[in-house]
């Protein structure tokens, strides 16, 4: 099962052509959903949406009166669209500034461009590492929390191909906090052991031969 990082999803969505609001004809803005459940409580389903923030949009203008007259609520609607679809729906807002805090503006676009450059640089370093079998640099990129998630994910995959037994202990002592990276790391550690016909003692965690019946470090008998 493939996992996409949030950065990958944002990059894909930013590359899409922005939809036009069917109510006012204005281009919609890219919007990051807040960490609050919506509607039925099941969540938004996607991390990013397109929203119409035109304050003269008929849906938004008429929504204030409609919700006040029918429901006694001082609120209105913004038109929203799911990325990559023509699925337009309405989202309630409770003030003219409602939802504007999550608009992905020029600063976010600039940060995304910087991120793309850092990813490109990281991938270039990893390509050289693979050619030169430089597992130490790959390990450094993998454990560097300042590196983009995509770079660390690729490093996690690569360490399984060129990493040595000495890489296992440093990796075991890192909490990655990213499910995709952690799963790839676990697979790569298995590959390192397979290449070296080794395993880790379940009692003392030291590396031993795969066919050993007795741990040479702690003396425990193994299954």
PyMOL commands that set and color helices and strands:
alter all, ss='L'
color gray80, all
select helices_A, chain A and resi 6-14+58-71+100-102+106-132+135-143+149-162+166-172+179-196
alter helices_A, ss='H'
color red, helices_A
select strands_A, chain A and resi 29-32+48-51+76-82+88-93+198-200+207-209
alter strands_A, ss='S'
color yellow, strands_A
deselect
rebuild
show_as cartoon
